[in-house]
């Protein structure tokens, strides 16, 4: 039956981003990565060397050392909720609680992905702080939904008593850990526990439901420790006397194995995991090998702009995350602010939903801002997400969203209803899905794109993520709206009142900007982990393999009978029909609308499938025209630039290519273009800025050499900035527009004389 054909996407980095912009972006991300790595190292150290020495003096390993001994040699762990409680102070302790005193990780053990939950015995003897129970439960939930084995490395003295009121009661209090133990067992998820030291009260309950329990000689499990029993019953006992391995292995039978030390316990735990079924990932690859992307993931820090208002090509991001940089876009001709498609990661199928950035052309509608949800895009991702759910395809959401379309037309089109349909789809998804907050996660769009409230199995942020209802400056304008004019400028001329309003707006914006820091979100578990951009591919490999590991626990369908094929067939028919309609009877291209014709081709230009050939401008609205898939030949009889056209007017004919000298596509609305010059044209309507900010030097001066992909200017539309990049290396010989001037799609902006060999 049907088959998905994957296509290569992405370009070499130097083609997409200039060397200067690459370095600017890299430097920005490197500083954020360094700050993140320092915080992670602080958590990994626990309470420091003094407390590590105390653990070693007891003949025990630290939690980090246990993890290193447990996992497969040469593999890495993928930590969840590393920065929980970051910067938080607690009553009854002069020290903070790095990582909430527990490590929760995804790791390979005996070539199987497992969830490991390990008490940090260097932090208050592994005590449970506020958010420790929630962190443990979050890891258990990942294991439950992916049906991954759970390994508990228990060494906990129970609740941090001075803070017990914030971790004891409530629906996610410490007792809910045991509910999750039971739910995991009920679902048939294997649980293996090693008890290495203290296991008091709640810590004592946690291992009991596990399928295997191993205790070391120095370990004990008790409802109440010796100190409490001495006080209550005047007995002279130790905790080992009460609940050590002699009691629980040989008498109560609450544990299975008694071993002399930590290394032996860890060896037995590995052996237990090794007895479980192997991963089904190899089966679900259907004979395809795992292959790295053709474009390196290490290029992502250079690719994503430092300024969150600047745009980029989301397909270039996807190309650096998926196998061989191969991707198949589903429904590409509708809802174009959204990208939906299929790819492989580690040889395994995944669905991808992502926000396209910049200005996009929506067939039959015109220009729209990317990063916003419109009716067609909402319907498209709802249908695609449901198809992936039906087919058992894990889904990856790549968020960079500003929110929903707003206004009278949006309400008339029923966006509330379409949005509710999407919410329903996200809330009832059964196949695994994961969310990555690439950059902006704003407003209701954050919810719609499967943000944390819609319970993705794992939600990742990056160091450049910004999560909030709205940006700081925007919120400040909303808060002080009554004091601003129609252009959002301060209305009063009184210098004292003006200064007061300015300071108030600055304080509001600064507070919101601080709240948008992903570290703040990670500290309160609003996101699961902050991941460096260059590490995203490794994380997606981990999650994808984990999603396909368990066989028989959820619906999967052979790729030949996917529901996605139905969408593909219907979508392709609609797109091809529109393309055929664009061809005139004589084989030329006809205008789909009325307006003024601005060609980007000349007599003899070779016409390539999908290439932009010009634009029709009407009442300030520009419709870019692309050659249909079945258009071949060279342009003949190109209609004069500036001509008035009607719907169906012939713009040019297609002739044979033999013996024709092909010119480079140029904008002929401007007369007197020198021979050999490359014209830089606007990709969209908007306002052109030739400087990065007011008062700054020009991006490039006339008569200056420019590199290919160098930024020559910025076109601003709806507060988003799309870079104007040099299509070739050479010399900038003329600028045709003023800084801050309005431009239309296809308008000539600059001339470049190409360098020899460009």
N, C-alpha and C positions, 0 to 999 in steps of 0.2 A: 504493500500500500504506500502510504506517504513516507517521506524522508525529509529530514531537516538538513538543508545545505548551509554550512557555515561559511562566512566570507571574512576575508582579512580586513581589519580596521586599524586605524592609527597611522601616524606618520612619524618619521624621525624627529626627535625633539628639536633639533635646530631648525626644522621647517616650521614648527608650530610656535616656538617661543625663541626670541632673540637671546644671544649669549648674555647680554646685560640684564635682561629680565630674569633669565634663568638664575643668575647669581643673586639677584635681589631676592627672589623667591626662596632660594636655597638658604640664604643667610637668615631670613626670617624664620623659616621652619627649623633650622639648626638650633637657633636660640631656644625655641619652644621645646624641641626634643631634649636639649641638654637640661632644661629645667625639669622636664618630666622624668628623665633618667635619674636626676638627683633625688627627687621625691621617692621614686621606686626603690632606690638604694637605701634610703632612710627606712622604708617599711621592711625591706629585706633584713636589715641589721637588727630589727626588734629594739630591745632596750640596750643593745650594745655588748661589747666584749666582756664586761664584768658578769653579765647574766649568762652569756655563752659559757663562760668558765664555770659558773655554778652548775649548769646542766652537765657539763663534762665531768665535774667532780662527783656527780651522782652516777657516773658510768653510763650516761645516756647520750644520745645524739640530739641535736637541735632539729626542729621541724624541717629546716632547709636541708640539712644533711640527710634526713630520712627521705625527703623527696628525691634527692639526687641518687640515693641508693635504690629507690623503688622503680624509677622510670627506666625505659630502655636506654642503654648507653648511646651517647651521641645525639639524642633527641632533645627537644626543648619543651618547656611547659608554657601553657597559655593561661595566664592568671586572670581571674575574674574579681572585680571589685577591689583592686589593690589599694585604692586611695580612700576607702571608706573611713570616716572619722578624721580625715586629714585636717590638721590645725585645730581640732576640737579639744577643749579643756574639760576635765571631769572632777567632780567633788570627790574628796577622799584619796586623790592621787596627784602627786606633783608631776607625774609624767603623763604624756599623751598615750593613746592606744593605737599605735601604727597598724593599719590594716585591720582594725578591730580585734587584734590578737588571734587571727586565724588566716591561714592560706587556703584559698579555694582555686583549683586549677584544673584545666583539661590537659591530660598527658597520655603518652603511649606507655602501656605496660604489656609486655609479651605481644607486641604488635597489635594491640587493641586500644582504642581510645577509652579512657576512663575518667571519671570525675574524682578528684582527690580532695578531701577536706582534712586539713592538718592543723591542730591547735599549735600556736606559736608559744612554746614553753619558755621562751626568753621574756615574754610580756606577761607579768603578773601570774606566772605559772599556768599560762593558757586560759586565764579567766575569760568569762563571757561579759563583754561590755555592751552598752547600748549599740544596736545595729549588728552585733555579732550574730544573734539568732537569725536576723533577716538575711545576712550574708550567707550563712550556712543553708538556709532554706532556698535562697536563690540558686545556689549550686545544685541542691537536691532537685529543684524544679527542672534545671537543664538536663540532669540525668534522667528524670522521669519522662520528659517529652521526647528525648532522643533515645531512650531505652539503653543508656550507657551504664555499665557497672560502676558502683560507688565504692571507693576505698576511704575508710575513716582512720586517720592516725591520731588516736585519742591520747591527750595528755593535758587534762583540764581540771582545775580546782573549783569549777562551777561558776556561778554568777559573781560578778564584781559587786559585792554586797552594798557598798555605799551608793551605787547607781541602780540597785535592783528594781526600783519603781519604773525605770525606763526600759527594762528588758524582760521583766517577769510576766506581766499580764498582757492582755490585748490579743487581737487576732493573729498577729505575727510575733507574739512573745515567744520565749524560750520553749514553751511546751509544744509549739507548733512544729518544732524540729521532729518530735516523736510521731506526730501525725504524718509528717512526710516520710519518716522511716516506714510506717505502716503502709502508706500509699505506694511507695516503691515496691515493697514486698508484694502487695496486692496485684501490682502490674507485672510481677515476675522479673523485676530488675534486680540483678545480683548485688548484694552488699557484703563487703568484707571489712572487718574491723581489726585493727591492732591496738591494744591497750598498753601504753608504754610507761605510765606513771599514774598521776592523780586521775581519778575518774569519779568525781563526787557529784551527788545529787543528779542534776540534769545530765552531767557528763557521764554518770553511771548508767542512765537509761539509754543513751544514744547507741551504744554498741549492741544492746541485747537483741534487737530484732534482726541484726545482721545474720547472714547465712553462715559465716565463719567468724569466730572470735579467737584471736591469738593474744595471750598475755605474757609479758616478760616477768621475770622474778621480782622486779622492783615495782610492779604495777598492782593497782587495786581498783575495784569497782564497789562503791558504797553509796547507799542512800544518804547517810550522814557520816562525816569523818570522825576520827577518834576524839578530837577536841570537843566536839558537840556531845558525843556520847558520854565522855568523862563528866561533863558538866551536868548532863541530864540524869545519868544513872550511877555516877560515882564509881566507874569501872576504870581500871588501869589497863588500857588496851592501845595498840597501834592500829593504824588503818590497814596495814597488811594482815594483822590478826583478824580484822573484821571482814575484809573482802579481797584478800590477796589471791594469787593463783591456787594456793592450797585449798582455799574455800571454793572458788568458783569453777576450777577445772575438775577437782576431784570430789566435791561434795554437792554443791548446788547445780553443777553442770550448766551454769550460765555462760561458760566459755569452753572452747574446744581444745585448744593447744596451750601448753606451758613451755616456754622457751627461756634460755638463759639470758639473752640480751637482744638489743635492738636489731643488729644485722641478721640474726637468725629469724626473728619475727618478720622482717621485711622479705627475706628469702621465701618464707612460707606463704606470705601474702602474694608474692609474684607467682608462686606455683599454683595458688588457688585461682588467680586470674587466668593463668595459662590453661586451666581445665575448662574454661568457658568456650562457647562457640567462637570461631574466628570471625573476622570482619567480613561482611558481605560486599564490601566496596569493590573488590576485584570482579565479582559476578556482575554488578550493576554497571561496570565500565563497558560491558558488551564488547570486549576485545580491543578497546582503545587504550593506548598508553597515556599516562600523565605526562604533560609537556609544559615547560615554562612558557610564559608570554614571549612573543617575538620582541616586544618593546619592554624594557626592564622596568620593574616596579620601583626601582631606586630613582627613576626619573620623576616620580610624582611630586616630590618636594619642589622641583624646578618648574613643574607644569602648572600647578595651582597658584593663581595670583595672590600676592600679599594683601592687596586691597580687596575686602569682601564684596565690594561693589563691582569689581571688574569681572568680566565673563571669561569663559573657557569652553572648550569642546568636551562634553561629557564622554563622547565616544573615545577620546584619547585616554581618558581615565580607565574606561572599561578595557581598552586594549592593553593596559598594563596590569590587569588583574586576571584575565582569563587565559586559558591554555592557547598557545600559538597565536594569541591576539586574534582569534576567530570568533565571530559573533553572527547571529542571525536575528535581524530585527523583525518583529511581528507587528503588523498594522502600522507600517511606517508612514502611510499617507493620511492619517487622521490623528487628531490630538497630539500634534507634533511637539508641543512643549514637554511631552513625556516620551521617554524611550522605554519600550518593552521588547524583550527578546530572550533568546536562549544561547547558552554557551556551555563549555565544559570547564570545570576546575578540578585539577587532579584526575582528569579523565572522566569525571562524573557530571551528569547533566544538572544545570541550575537554570532557573529563570532569573532575569534581571529587570528591575523597574528603577528608572533613574530620571532625574529632572534635567532637561536640556536647558542650557544657559543662553543668554543673549536674546536677540529678536528672532522669532521664527515665523515662517509663512504657513498659515493654516489654510488649506484649499477651501475656496469659497467664502473665506472670512477676511483674510489679509494678515497684517502684521500683529503679532502678539509678543508680549514679554515672556521669556522663558523663566523658569523658577516660580511660576504661578500656575494654579490649577484652574482650568476652564472646563466647561461642560464635556466637550469631546474627550479631553484628556482623562477626566474622572471616569467616564464611561469605559474608556479604553483600558485603564489599569484595573478597574473592577472586573471587567470581563477576562483579562489576562490572568489576574490573581486567582479567580475562580477556576479557570482552566488548569492552572498549575496545581491547585488543590485537588481537582478531580484526577489529575494524572499522577499525583504523588511526586511532583517535581519540587525540590527545595527552592525557596524564593529568597533572593537577596535584594533588599531595598537600598538604593544609594540616594540619600537625601541631600539636597541643597535647594531648599524651598523657602520662598518668602511668604506664601500663604495662598488663599483662595482669591479668585477674581471677585470684585465687589462692584456694587452700583446697581442702577435700575435694571439694566439689561440682564445682568447676572441673576437677579431675582426673578425677572420675567422668564428666563430660561430654566428656572427650577433648580438652581445649584444646590439649594438645601436638600432637595429630594435625591439628586445624584450623589451628593456627599453622604447622605444617610445610607444609601445603597453601598457605597464604598466602606463605610464604617461597619455595616453588617458583614460584608465580605471579609474584612480584616478580623472582625471579632469571632468569626466562626471558622477560621482557617484551621485545618487539621494537619496538613503537610508542614514540615519544618519551614520556618522563615526567620530571617535574620535582618537586622537593620544597621546600616552604617550611616552615621551623621557626618558627611564629608565636610560641610562648611556651615551653611545657614540651616537652622531648624526652627522656623518661625511660625507663630500663630497656630491656627487650626490646620495648616498644612503639615505641621509636625505630627499631628494626630493622624491625618489622612494617609501619610506615608509610613504607617505602621510604627509610630513612635512608641515609647515605653508604655503608655497607658493601654496600648493594644497588645501588649505582652508578646513581643518577639522573643524567641528563645534566648537570644543574646542581642543586646544593643551596644554597638561600639561607637565611640566618638574619636575624633582625631584632635591633635593639639590646636588646629585652627577652627574647630567647631564653635559655633555661637548659637546657643539655645535660649529663646525668649519669645514672649508674645510678639514683641516688636523691638526694633533697634533703639538704642538709647536716645539718639537725636529725634527719631520719630515720636517716641513716647514723650519726650520733653515738649515737643510741639503740641501734642494732644493735651498734655497736662496744663499748658499755658495758652491754650488756643484762644481764650477770651481776651487775651492781651496782645494778640497778633493780628496783622491785617490779612488781606486775601492772599498775599504772597508769602505768608508765614514769617513776616518781618515784624519786629517789635513796633507796636503802633504809637506809643507815647514818645514825645520829644523831650520830656522832662529828664534831665541827665541822671538825677538821683533814682527815679523810678525805673529808668531804662537799665541802669547798672544793677539794680536789685533783681529785675526780671532776668537779665543776662546771667547773673550768678546763680539764680534759682534753676534756670534751664541747664546750666553747666553741671550743677550738683546732681540734678535728676539724671542727666545723660551719663555722668560718670558712675553713678550708683548702678544703673542698668547695665552699663558695659562691664562692671565688675561681676554682676550677677550672671552674665553670659559666659564667664570663664568655665571651660569644661572641667577644671579641677573642682570647682564648687559643686558642679553637678555630680561628679564622681564621689565626692565626700559624703553626699547624702543619698547615694544610690539612685540618682535620677538617670544615670547611665552605668553600664556594667564595667566598662574599661576604656581608658584613653590609649589609643594605639598609634604609634608613629606612622605617617603615611607610607614609608618604605616597608613597614611590616604588615600592611593590609593583606597582601597576597598570601603570606604565610598563615595569617588568621583565617582567611577564607578557605584555604586548603584544609585546615583543622576542622572548621565547622562543616564543610561539605562532606569530608570523609566521615565525620561523626554522624551526620544526617543519614548517610547511606550504610552505616555499619550494621544496624540491626535488621534482619530479615523477618518478615512475618508479623511485624508490629504495627504496620500501617499499610494503606493501599498503595500499590505501585502498579504502573501499567507499562507494557512494552512500548517503546517509543513509536512503533508503527501505528498504534491505535490511540495516540494522544488526542485529547480534545483540542489542544492547541492547533492541530491541523485544520480544524473547522474554522477557527478564526483566520488562519493563514489563507485558506481558500476564498473566504468571503472578502477579506481585506484586499487580496491581490486582484480580484475581479473588479472591485471598485476603483482601485488605483489605475489599472490598465485601461479601464473604460474612459477615465478622465484623460489619460495620455493620448488615446486615439482621437478623442474629440478635439484636441489641440491642433491636429494636422488639418490643413486646408485641403480642398479637393485637388489642387494641383501639386500636392506634396510639400507645400510650404507650411509655415507656422502662422496661425491666426490668433488674433487678440481675444482673450476671454472676457474683456471688459472694455469700457469706454475710458478715454483719457488721452494723455500726451505720450507718445512713444519715445523712449530713450534707449537706443541700441547699445550693446556692448560688443558688437561684432561689426565687421566691414565686409565689402565685396570680396568673396573668395575665402572667407574664414571657414575652416573645417568645423562642422557641427558634431559635437560628441554627445552621446546619451547622458541626459541629466545636467548638462552644462548650462549655466545661466547665460542667456542670450540678450537680456535687456530688461527693461521695466516699463510699465505703463503707469503714469501718474495722473491721479484725478483728485482734485480738491485736497491736495496735500497728502493724499494716501497713495503709497507706492505698492504696486503688485509686481514682484519679480517673476520673470518668465523663464522656465527651464525647458530645454529640449526634451521631448518625449523619448521613451525607450526605443521606439522604432524609427526615429528620425536619423537619416544618414545622408552624407554628401557635404557640399559646401554651399555657403550662402550666396544667393543670386538676387539682384534687384532689391537690396535692403532699403526699406522705406526710410526717407530722410528723417534725421533726428528732429524731434519737436513736432512731428506731424500729429494731427488730431486723428484718432482712430475710434471706430465703433466696435461693438461686439462682433466678432467674426471677420474683421478687417484683416487682409493678408499683410503680414509684416515683412516677409521675405519668402523666396522660393528656395528649393533645394536642387542643386545641380550636381553633375558628375564631378569628381575630384581630379580626374586625369588632367595633367598639364597646367594645373592652377597653382600659383604661388600663394601660400597661406600667410595672411598677416596675423600678428598677435592681436587678441581681442582688445579694442580700444574704445573709448567713449568719444563719439564724433560730434556731440553737442557743442563741444568747445572747438573752435576752428584753429587751424595753424599748428597742429601737433607735428613736431619735427620727426623726421624718419628715424626709426629704430628706438623711439622712446616708449617706455612702458608706463601706462596710465594707471594710477592708483585710484580706484573708485570706491564710493561708499557702499557698504553692504546693506545699509538700512537707513531709514529716515531718522533724523535726530538733530542734535547739536554737536558740532565738531569742536573739540578743544585740542590745541596744538601744544599745550603745556600740561605737565602732570598735576599742577595746582596753580592758582593765581599767584603771579609774581615770580614763579619759577622759570628757569630757562626753557626754551623750546625743546621738544623731544629731539628734533634734528634741525639744524640750520641749512639754508639753501647753500649749494655748492659743497656740501659735506658728504663724505662717503657713508653709505648705510649698508648694514649687513642684511642678508635675507632674514625675514621674520622680525626685523627690528621694529619697535613700536614707533609709529610716525605721528600718532594722535589718538584721541579717544572720542567715540561717538556716544553721547549720553541720551538715553531714552528711559523715562520713568525711574530716574536715579540709579540706573545700572549703566555701566560703562563698557563698551565693546572696543577692544584695541583695533586700530587701523595698522596693519602690518605690511612691511615691504614685501612684495611678491618675489623680488629678485634682489641680488646684491648689486650695488652700483653707486651712482652719484645723484643726490636730490638736486634737480636743476630748476624746479619751479613749484611754488605752492599756489593753488588756484582759489583758496578760500581763506577767509579771515578767522582768527581765533574767536570762538563763541558764536559763529554763524550757523544758521539752520542749513541742513543738507537733506537731500532726498536720495533714496536708494538708486544706485547706478550713477550718481553724479561724480564727475571727475574731481579729484581733490588735489592731486600732485602728479608731477612727472618725474620719472627716474630714468636716467640713462644707464642701461645695464652694463656691468663690468664685463670684460672679455671672458667668455666661457660660462657666463651665468645662464 
